């Protein structure tokens, strides 16, 4: 049963691939403390997961 659950999560991630970057927001204007992203007001776009996978393979850091 656990394998089925992980496969469901894997399929969900593959089918909804999204490479949209969300900028950090200021929590308040006085301290300029960074809070993170609200997720609102950003247009997201799904991508072809196979193309994304090929691109990451071509651009990965070869390491030491």
Backbone bond lengths (Angstrom), bond angles and torsions (degrees), N, CA, C in turn:
res aa  C-N    CA-C-N  psi(-1)  N-CA   C-N-CA  omega(-1)  CA-C   N-CA-C  phi
1 X - - - 1.450 - - 1.532 111.30 -
2 X 1.312 117.52 -37.63 1.467 120.69 -179.21 1.526 110.34 -63.40
3 X 1.329 117.18 -40.85 1.463 120.36 179.43 1.526 110.40 -60.41
4 X 1.318 116.84 -39.11 1.462 121.15 178.15 1.530 110.39 -62.09
5 X 1.324 116.95 -43.20 1.468 120.97 -179.60 1.525 111.07 -64.11
6 X 1.328 117.37 -44.50 1.461 120.23 178.79 1.525 110.86 -65.14
7 X 1.329 117.43 -37.08 1.456 120.16 178.35 1.525 110.57 -65.96
8 X 1.318 117.05 -37.70 1.464 121.18 177.13 1.530 110.41 -62.08
9 X 1.322 116.99 -44.38 1.472 121.28 178.20 1.524 110.19 -64.42
10 X 1.332 116.95 -43.33 1.466 121.57 178.93 1.523 110.66 -58.89
11 X 1.320 116.67 -46.75 1.462 120.49 179.97 1.526 111.40 -63.69
12 X 1.309 117.02 -38.85 1.467 120.57 178.72 1.522 111.01 -62.59
13 X 1.331 116.92 -41.98 1.467 120.73 179.34 1.520 111.41 -67.17
14 X 1.327 116.86 -40.89 1.458 120.76 -179.82 1.523 110.72 -66.67
15 X 1.318 116.99 -42.57 1.465 120.89 -175.87 1.520 112.87 -74.92
16 X 1.317 117.72 -16.50 1.465 118.93 -178.61 1.518 111.07 -122.25
17 X 1.319 116.39 39.19 1.463 120.23 178.94 1.519 110.97 -58.18
18 X 1.313 117.87 130.28 1.461 122.87 -176.67 1.525 107.96 -141.99
19 X 1.322 116.26 118.73 1.465 120.55 -178.04 1.524 112.12 -102.51
20 X 1.329 117.03 16.00 1.457 121.34 -179.29 1.523 110.56 -67.48
21 X 1.332 116.51 130.23 1.455 121.16 176.25 1.518 109.01 -92.25
22 X 1.320 116.76 139.88 1.456 121.63 177.54 1.524 108.33 -115.81
23 X 1.329 115.96 127.83 1.466 120.97 -177.93 1.521 110.92 -73.20
24 X 1.321 115.71 153.00 1.463 120.91 174.29 1.524 109.17 -72.77
25 X 1.313 115.89 147.85 1.462 122.15 179.51 1.516 109.91 -109.66
26 X 1.316 116.52 150.91 1.460 120.73 175.32 1.524 108.81 -81.27
27 X 1.326 116.34 131.45 1.465 120.39 179.58 1.518 110.44 -68.38
28 X 1.314 116.84 -39.62 1.466 121.04 173.41 1.523 108.09 -151.66
29 X 1.312 116.80 155.07 1.457 121.01 -174.81 1.510 114.48 -74.14
30 X 1.326 118.64 -13.90 1.463 120.85 -174.97 1.524 112.48 -87.40
31 X 1.311 118.15 -45.35 1.462 119.69 -175.83 1.524 112.15 -95.15
32 X 1.332 116.94 -13.00 1.466 122.27 -177.56 1.529 111.90 56.47
33 X 1.318 115.62 28.01 1.471 120.54 178.61 1.530 108.59 -69.58
34 X 1.309 117.14 131.90 1.458 121.26 -178.92 1.525 109.83 -82.48
35 X 1.321 116.06 130.55 1.456 120.84 -177.81 1.516 112.96 -107.95
36 X 1.307 118.27 -33.35 1.454 120.64 -176.87 1.511 110.63 125.94
37 X 1.297 116.37 -164.12 1.450 121.75 -176.03 1.516 110.77 -104.40
38 X 1.322 116.37 139.56 1.463 120.27 177.89 1.521 111.63 -86.25
39 X 1.349 116.73 -22.30 1.455 120.21 -177.23 1.518 113.79 83.57
40 X 1.328 117.03 -4.84 1.463 121.24 -179.47 1.520 110.03 -94.33
41 X 1.321 116.48 145.18 1.458 121.52 173.97 1.515 114.50 78.15
42 X 1.322 117.96 14.55 1.456 121.61 179.20 1.523 107.83 -116.60
43 X 1.327 116.89 123.47 1.461 120.67 178.18 1.524 109.27 -77.85
44 X 1.306 116.93 122.81 1.462 121.92 179.79 1.521 109.96 -100.20
45 X 1.319 115.64 151.20 1.457 120.66 -179.56 1.522 108.55 -137.09
46 X 1.319 115.87 126.02 1.462 120.05 176.64 1.526 108.78 -74.21
47 X 1.312 116.16 152.18 1.460 120.81 -177.26 1.521 110.41 -125.89
48 X 1.309 114.82 166.56 1.460 122.04 173.86 1.527 106.77 -76.33
49 X 1.330 117.45 111.48 1.454 120.84 -174.24 1.524 112.04 -61.93
50 X 1.333 117.94 -38.08 1.467 120.02 179.24 1.526 110.99 -63.18
51 X 1.331 117.06 -41.65 1.468 120.47 177.80 1.521 110.40 -65.72
52 X 1.325 117.07 -40.77 1.465 120.96 177.68 1.525 110.67 -62.79
53 X 1.312 116.84 -41.78 1.464 121.34 179.16 1.529 111.03 -63.76
54 X 1.333 116.92 -42.81 1.474 120.12 177.73 1.526 110.63 -63.02
55 X 1.340 116.75 -42.67 1.463 120.60 -179.76 1.522 110.59 -61.67
56 X 1.333 117.63 -44.33 1.466 119.69 -179.32 1.521 111.09 -66.33
57 X 1.333 117.62 -36.16 1.466 119.98 176.71 1.526 111.14 -63.50
58 X 1.325 117.03 -38.49 1.465 121.39 -179.12 1.526 112.61 -73.73
59 X 1.325 118.19 -23.56 1.461 121.56 -174.25 1.522 113.91 -115.34
60 X 1.312 117.69 13.28 1.466 118.98 -178.04 1.522 111.18 -74.81
61 X 1.305 115.14 154.36 1.463 122.50 178.41 1.525 108.03 -74.82
62 X 1.329 117.86 122.86 1.466 119.71 -178.61 1.526 113.32 -68.22
63 X 1.319 116.27 -13.19 1.465 119.45 178.59 1.517 112.72 76.98
64 X 1.335 115.43 -176.86 1.473 119.40 -177.45 1.506 113.06 -72.58
